[in-house]
């Protein structure tokens, strides 16, 4: 959640920043609700199409992901977060999911000294409703030969 979002919650609170009263401190529910709603929206969108790219219209890495899929004959659904009213909340949720994916795959854990440079970025790519990662993971799957079987299993490729 961004600082501006937390500020909005605090400003919406009738105490107007008076943190002396326990009732004036935002609850976990107030802080986490937009993130949970965004994750639900993301999962719903990802389940509707075999391949979904969440990105930003001016992002060169997002363009590369789109071009790779189109070059393979796959027509991904593209969600441009900068053109979506819920885009900022969805972007925050996606970046948190990408960060968790880094730790699950061991990329961040194996390179603790590089963790500051390994911050996740868009695009976030879903195949068959599952987050496969960003452009780096997409390219790794493509180079290793595991991307085509993933696309076939998702119904995005019929070769």
N, C-alpha and C positions, 0 to 999 in steps of 0.2 A: 504494500500500500504506500502510495506516495505521500510526501509531506503535505502537499496541498489537500489531499483527500482527508488526512487526519485533521488539518486545520478546519475544513468544512464541517466535520463532525463536531469539533469543539465549538465552532461558531453557532451551529444549530442547537447546541446545548443551552438551555435557559440560564445556566450559571455564567455564560460568557467568559469562560476561561478562569473562573474562580475555583481553583483546584483544592482549596482548603476543605471543601465539603466532599465527602466520599461519593455522594450521588452525582457529582459533577464530572467524575472521571469516566471516560467512555468505556463501555463494557467490551469484552472480547467479541460479543455478538455484533455490536455496532461496527467494530473494526474489521471483522472477518466476513461479514455478510456479502460485501461486493466481490470479494475474492471467490467465495463459494458459488455465488451466482454466475460469475464469469467462467469458472471451471465447468459448471453445468452446461452453460451455453457452448463452450468449446467442445465438450464431449458430445453434445447433441449434433453439432455441425460436423465433427469428425466422423461420426457414425453414419451420416447421410450420404457420403461420397467415398469411393475407394481411396482417393488421394486428395488431401487437403493441405494447402500451404497457407499459413498465417504469416503475413508479412506487411511491409510498408511499401507503398507504390514507388517511392524513390530509392529504395534500397537495392544496391547492386547485387548483393548476395541473394536476395529474394528473386531477382531477375534471373540469376544463374540457375537457381533451383527450377524455376518455371521453364526455362529454356531446355534444361536437361530432360525433364519429363516430356515436354512437347516434342523434342527430338527423338524420343523413344516411342512416340505414338500414344502417349498417355495424356489425357486431358484433365489436369488437376482442377479442383475447385480452389479458387484463390480468394482469400479473405484479406482485403486491404484494411488494416487496422486504423490507418490514418484517415480513412473515409467512412468509418463506422462510429456511430455515437457512443457505443460501449467499448470502443477500441482501446482507450487507455487502461481501463480495468482488465480487459482481456489480455493486453500486452503484459501487464504486471503478473497475471496468473500464468501465462505461458512462460515467462522468464523464470518464474519460481519452479514450474514443472521441468523446464530444461535444466535448471541447476540441480534438481533432485535426480534427474536422469544422469547427469555427469557423475554424481556420487554413486549411483547404483551401478554404473558401468565401470567404476573404479578410475575413471580418467582424472578426476580431481584428487582422489586419495593417493594415487600413484605419483602425483606430481605436486605435492604440497607446497614446494617452493615456487611453483608457477601458478598457484591458485588465484592470485590477483589478476593474472593475465588471461585466465580461462573463464571469465564471466560470460554467461550465455548471451547470445544475440539472436535476433530474428534472421532468417525465417524459422518457424517451428513447423515441422513436416510430420503429417500423420499419414500412415498407410494402413488400410484395413482397420481404421478406428484407433490404431495404436500410435503413440508418439515415438517416432524413430530418432528424433533429434533435430539438430540444425543442419546447415549446409555441410559442415565437416563430417557428420555421421552419414548424410546422404551420399556424399562423394566416396566415403570409405566403403559403404555398401555397394556402390556402383563399381568401384575398382576391384573389390574382392569377389564380385560376381554374385552377391547375395541379394541384390536389388531386384533383379528380374523374377526370381522365385517369390519374393515378397509381393511384387505387383501382380503376379499370376494368382497367388492365393487370395489377394484382395479383390480380384475381378477387374483390375484396371488394365490388364494386358492379356491378350488371347493368343499369343504365339505358342 
